[in-house]
Amino acid sequence: MGLGLAVLAGILYGVLGNILACLSLYGPQIGRLRAGLLSGRGLVLGLVGLAFTLAAWYRTAGDVSMLGRQLLLGLPLLAITGTDLEARLIPNRLTLGGAVLGVAVAAAEARLIAACVGAAVALGLFGAVYLVGNRLYPGGFGAGDVKLAGLIGLELGFPAGLSALLLGVLIGGGGALALLILRARRLKDPIPYGPFLCAGAAVTLLTN
């Protein structure tokens, strides 16, 4: 695949991620879908989708089958980034749909055991953080983040999924610190954590 086709694929990929995010939040409302394409969410997902597609195209040397694999696994993460940024919500239909894709890809690649171990470890660790963290800082970490961690662990397997989540936590810490320094958020203001975890997963997916 040449660069021109990769750019076109990236644009369409961003649009598809935005449509999935909109459908997950609001259902099949034509007005919402049309407005969402030109919204802030649409712009962010369009740019992120294009950047991820071009990075995947470069990493796979234009191999269509490998590129398709990366884009397939990244699609639910792209849509989740949009829903969490807009509504601080990670819909179950996205995590469950992503899990189905993850299982199918893992089975096709004969790494289903590693995928299940990755999901179990991620759910266990982030479930513990959720239970303990919400006692200390209520509302800081949601159940959706736990399910997202499980999805990432499933898609990437063990130990790559764990590395992706650690990277996401580091990116999230840096992002939160930057927001505090810039006074865009106060210490107790909620910050959507899903996009940071998805960023860690995307980087690991591209480099693994």
The 8 nearest C-alpha neighbors of each residue, nearest first, counted from 0:
[[1, 61, 4, 63, 5, 62, 2, 56],
 [0, 2, 4, 3, 5, 61, 6, 56],
 [1, 3, 5, 4, 6, 0, 53, 56],
 [4, 2, 6, 5, 1, 7, 0, 8],
 [3, 5, 7, 6, 2, 1, 8, 0],
 [6, 4, 2, 8, 3, 7, 9, 1],
 [7, 5, 9, 3, 8, 4, 2, 10],
 [6, 8, 4, 10, 9, 5, 11, 3],
 [7, 9, 5, 11, 6, 10, 12, 4],
 [10, 8, 49, 12, 6, 52, 7, 11],
 [9, 11, 7, 13, 12, 49, 8, 6],
 [12, 10, 14, 8, 13, 9, 15, 7],
 [13, 11, 9, 15, 10, 14, 48, 8],
 [12, 14, 45, 48, 16, 10, 44, 15],
 [13, 15, 11, 17, 12, 16, 45, 18],
 [16, 14, 12, 18, 17, 13, 11, 19],
 [17, 15, 78, 13, 19, 14, 18, 77],
 [16, 18, 20, 14, 15, 19, 41, 44],
 [17, 19, 15, 21, 20, 16, 22, 14],
 [20, 18, 22, 16, 17, 21, 78, 23],
 [19, 21, 78, 17, 23, 18, 22, 82],
 [20, 22, 18, 24, 23, 19, 25, 17],
 [23, 21, 26, 19, 25, 24, 20, 27],
 [22, 24, 20, 21, 25, 26, 19, 90],
 [25, 23, 21, 22, 26, 20, 82, 90],
 [24, 26, 22, 21, 23, 27, 28, 31],
 [25, 27, 22, 28, 23, 24, 21, 31],
 [26, 28, 22, 29, 25, 32, 31, 21],
 [29, 27, 31, 30, 26, 32, 25, 22],
 [30, 28, 32, 31, 33, 27, 34, 26],
 [29, 31, 33, 32, 28, 34, 35, 27],
 [30, 32, 34, 28, 29, 33, 35, 21],
 [33, 31, 29, 35, 30, 34, 28, 21],
 [32, 34, 30, 35, 31, 36, 29, 37],
 [33, 35, 31, 36, 32, 37, 30, 38],
 [36, 34, 38, 32, 37, 33, 41, 31],
 [35, 37, 41, 34, 33, 38, 32, 17],
 [38, 36, 35, 34, 41, 42, 39, 33],
 [39, 37, 35, 41, 40, 36, 34, 42],
 [38, 40, 42, 41, 43, 37, 35, 36],
 [39, 41, 43, 38, 42, 81, 44, 85],
 [40, 42, 36, 38, 44, 39, 43, 37],
 [41, 43, 45, 39, 40, 44, 46, 38],
 [44, 42, 40, 46, 45, 41, 47, 39],
 [45, 43, 47, 41, 13, 46, 42, 48],
 [44, 46, 13, 42, 48, 43, 47, 41],
 [45, 47, 49, 43, 44, 48, 50, 42],
 [46, 48, 44, 50, 49, 45, 51, 43],
 [49, 47, 13, 45, 51, 46, 50, 44],
 [48, 50, 9, 46, 52, 47, 10, 51],
 [51, 49, 47, 53, 48, 52, 46, 54],
 [52, 50, 54, 48, 53, 49, 55, 47],
 [51, 53, 9, 55, 49, 54, 50, 56],
 [54, 52, 56, 50, 55, 51, 57, 49],
 [53, 55, 51, 57, 56, 52, 50, 58],
 [54, 56, 58, 52, 57, 53, 59, 51],
 [57, 55, 53, 61, 59, 54, 58, 60],
 [56, 58, 60, 54, 55, 59, 53, 61],
 [59, 57, 55, 60, 56, 54, 205, 206],
 [58, 60, 56, 61, 62, 57, 55, 66],
 [61, 59, 57, 58, 62, 56, 55, 0],
 [60, 62, 0, 56, 59, 63, 57, 1],
 [63, 61, 59, 65, 60, 64, 66, 0],
 [62, 64, 66, 65, 61, 67, 0, 59],
 [65, 63, 67, 66, 62, 68, 69, 61],
 [66, 64, 68, 67, 62, 63, 59, 69],
 [65, 67, 63, 69, 68, 64, 62, 56],
 [66, 68, 64, 70, 65, 69, 71, 63],
 [67, 69, 65, 71, 66, 70, 72, 64],
 [70, 68, 66, 72, 71, 67, 73, 65],
 [69, 71, 73, 67, 68, 72, 74, 66],
 [70, 72, 68, 74, 73, 69, 67, 100],
 [73, 71, 69, 70, 74, 68, 101, 154],
 [72, 74, 70, 76, 71, 75, 69, 77],
 [73, 75, 77, 76, 71, 72, 70, 16],
 [76, 74, 78, 77, 97, 73, 93, 79],
 [77, 75, 79, 73, 74, 78, 197, 80],
 [76, 78, 74, 80, 75, 79, 16, 73],
 [77, 79, 20, 16, 75, 81, 80, 76],
 [80, 78, 76, 82, 81, 77, 89, 83],
 [79, 81, 194, 77, 78, 83, 82, 84],
 [82, 80, 78, 84, 79, 83, 20, 40],
 [83, 81, 79, 85, 84, 20, 80, 86],
 [82, 84, 87, 88, 86, 80, 85, 81],
 [85, 83, 81, 82, 87, 86, 80, 191],
 [84, 86, 82, 83, 87, 81, 40, 88],
 [85, 87, 88, 83, 82, 84, 24, 81],
 [88, 86, 83, 191, 84, 85, 82, 89],
 [87, 89, 83, 86, 82, 90, 143, 85],
 [88, 90, 143, 83, 79, 82, 91, 87],
 [91, 89, 92, 93, 88, 23, 94, 143],
 [90, 92, 94, 93, 95, 89, 143, 96],
 [91, 93, 95, 90, 94, 96, 23, 97],
 [94, 92, 96, 91, 95, 90, 97, 75],
 [93, 95, 97, 91, 96, 92, 98, 147],
 [96, 94, 98, 92, 97, 93, 91, 99],
 [97, 95, 93, 99, 98, 94, 92, 100],
 [96, 98, 94, 100, 95, 99, 75, 93],
 [99, 97, 101, 95, 96, 100, 150, 94],
 [98, 100, 96, 102, 97, 101, 103, 95],
 [101, 99, 97, 103, 98, 102, 104, 96],
 [102, 100, 154, 98, 104, 99, 103, 105],
 [101, 103, 105, 99, 100, 104, 106, 98],
 [102, 104, 100, 106, 101, 105, 107, 99],
 [103, 105, 107, 101, 106, 102, 100, 108],
 [106, 104, 111, 102, 110, 108, 107, 103],
 [107, 105, 109, 111, 103, 108, 104, 102],
 [106, 108, 104, 105, 109, 103, 110, 111],
 [107, 109, 105, 106, 110, 104, 111, 103],
 [110, 108, 106, 107, 111, 105, 112, 104],
 [111, 109, 105, 113, 112, 108, 106, 114],
 [110, 112, 105, 114, 106, 113, 109, 115],
 [113, 111, 115, 114, 110, 116, 156, 109],
 [112, 114, 156, 116, 157, 110, 111, 115],
 [115, 113, 156, 153, 111, 117, 112, 116],
 [116, 114, 118, 112, 117, 113, 153, 119],
 [117, 115, 119, 113, 118, 114, 120, 157],
 [118, 116, 157, 152, 156, 114, 120, 115],
 [117, 119, 152, 153, 149, 115, 121, 116],
 [120, 118, 116, 122, 121, 117, 123, 115],
 [121, 119, 123, 117, 122, 118, 116, 124],
 [122, 120, 149, 118, 124, 123, 119, 148],
 [121, 123, 149, 119, 125, 126, 120, 124],
 [122, 124, 126, 120, 121, 125, 119, 127],
 [125, 123, 127, 121, 126, 122, 120, 128],
 [124, 126, 128, 127, 145, 122, 123, 121],
 [125, 127, 129, 123, 128, 124, 122, 145],
 [126, 128, 130, 124, 125, 129, 131, 123],
 [129, 127, 125, 131, 132, 126, 130, 124],
 [128, 130, 126, 132, 127, 131, 133, 140],
 [131, 129, 127, 128, 132, 133, 126, 134],
 [132, 130, 128, 134, 133, 129, 127, 135],
 [133, 131, 129, 135, 134, 128, 130, 136],
 [132, 134, 137, 136, 135, 131, 130, 129],
 [133, 135, 132, 131, 136, 137, 130, 129],
 [134, 136, 132, 133, 137, 131, 139, 130],
 [135, 137, 133, 132, 139, 134, 138, 140],
 [138, 136, 133, 139, 134, 135, 132, 140],
 [139, 137, 140, 133, 136, 141, 189, 132],
 [138, 140, 137, 136, 189, 133, 141, 132],
 [139, 141, 138, 129, 133, 144, 142, 132],
 [142, 140, 143, 144, 138, 139, 129, 145],
 [141, 143, 145, 144, 146, 140, 129, 126],
 [144, 142, 146, 89, 141, 145, 147, 88],
 [143, 145, 147, 142, 141, 146, 193, 148],
 [146, 144, 142, 148, 143, 125, 147, 126],
 [147, 145, 149, 143, 148, 144, 150, 142],
 [146, 148, 144, 150, 149, 145, 143, 151],
 [149, 147, 145, 151, 146, 150, 121, 144],
 [148, 150, 118, 122, 146, 152, 121, 147],
 [151, 149, 147, 153, 148, 152, 98, 154],
 [150, 152, 148, 154, 153, 149, 160, 155],
 [151, 153, 160, 118, 117, 149, 156, 150],
 [154, 152, 118, 114, 150, 156, 151, 117],
 [153, 155, 101, 151, 152, 156, 150, 114],
 [156, 154, 160, 152, 159, 153, 151, 114],
 [157, 155, 114, 117, 113, 153, 160, 152],
 [158, 156, 117, 159, 113, 160, 116, 114],
 [157, 159, 161, 160, 156, 162, 117, 155],
 [160, 158, 162, 157, 161, 155, 156, 163],
 [161, 159, 152, 155, 163, 156, 162, 158],
 [160, 162, 164, 158, 163, 159, 165, 152],
 [161, 163, 159, 165, 160, 164, 166, 158],
 [164, 162, 200, 199, 160, 166, 161, 165],
 [165, 163, 167, 161, 166, 162, 196, 168],
 [166, 164, 168, 162, 167, 163, 161, 169],
 [165, 167, 199, 169, 163, 164, 168, 170],
 [166, 168, 199, 196, 164, 170, 195, 165],
 [167, 169, 171, 165, 166, 170, 172, 164],
 [168, 170, 166, 172, 171, 167, 173, 165],
 [171, 169, 167, 173, 172, 168, 195, 174],
 [170, 172, 168, 174, 195, 169, 173, 167],
 [173, 171, 169, 175, 174, 170, 168, 176],
 [172, 174, 176, 170, 171, 175, 177, 169],
 [175, 173, 171, 177, 176, 172, 170, 178],
 [174, 176, 178, 172, 177, 173, 171, 179],
 [177, 175, 179, 173, 174, 178, 172, 180],
 [176, 178, 174, 180, 179, 175, 181, 173],
 [179, 177, 183, 175, 181, 176, 180, 184],
 [180, 178, 182, 176, 184, 177, 181, 185],
 [181, 179, 177, 182, 178, 176, 183, 184],
 [180, 182, 178, 183, 179, 177, 184, 176],
 [183, 181, 179, 184, 180, 178, 185, 177],
 [182, 184, 178, 181, 179, 185, 180, 177],
 [185, 183, 182, 179, 178, 188, 186, 181],
 [184, 186, 188, 187, 179, 182, 183, 178],
 [185, 187, 188, 184, 179, 189, 175, 182],
 [188, 186, 185, 189, 184, 139, 136, 190],
 [187, 189, 185, 186, 184, 190, 139, 138],
 [190, 188, 139, 187, 191, 138, 184, 186],
 [189, 191, 192, 188, 175, 139, 184, 87],
 [192, 190, 87, 193, 83, 84, 189, 194],
 [193, 191, 195, 194, 190, 196, 171, 144],
 [192, 194, 196, 195, 191, 144, 197, 83],
 [195, 193, 80, 197, 196, 192, 198, 191],
 [194, 196, 198, 171, 167, 197, 193, 192],
 [195, 197, 167, 199, 193, 198, 194, 164],
 [198, 196, 200, 194, 195, 199, 76, 201],
 [199, 197, 195, 201, 200, 196, 194, 167],
 [198, 200, 167, 163, 166, 196, 202, 197],
 [199, 201, 163, 197, 203, 198, 202, 204],
 [202, 200, 204, 198, 203, 199, 197, 205],
 [201, 203, 205, 199, 204, 200, 206, 198],
 [204, 202, 206, 200, 205, 201, 207, 163],
 [205, 203, 201, 207, 202, 206, 200, 155],
 [206, 204, 202, 203, 207, 55, 201, 58],
 [205, 207, 203, 204, 202, 58, 201, 55],
 [206, 204, 203, 205, 159, 202, 155, 163]]
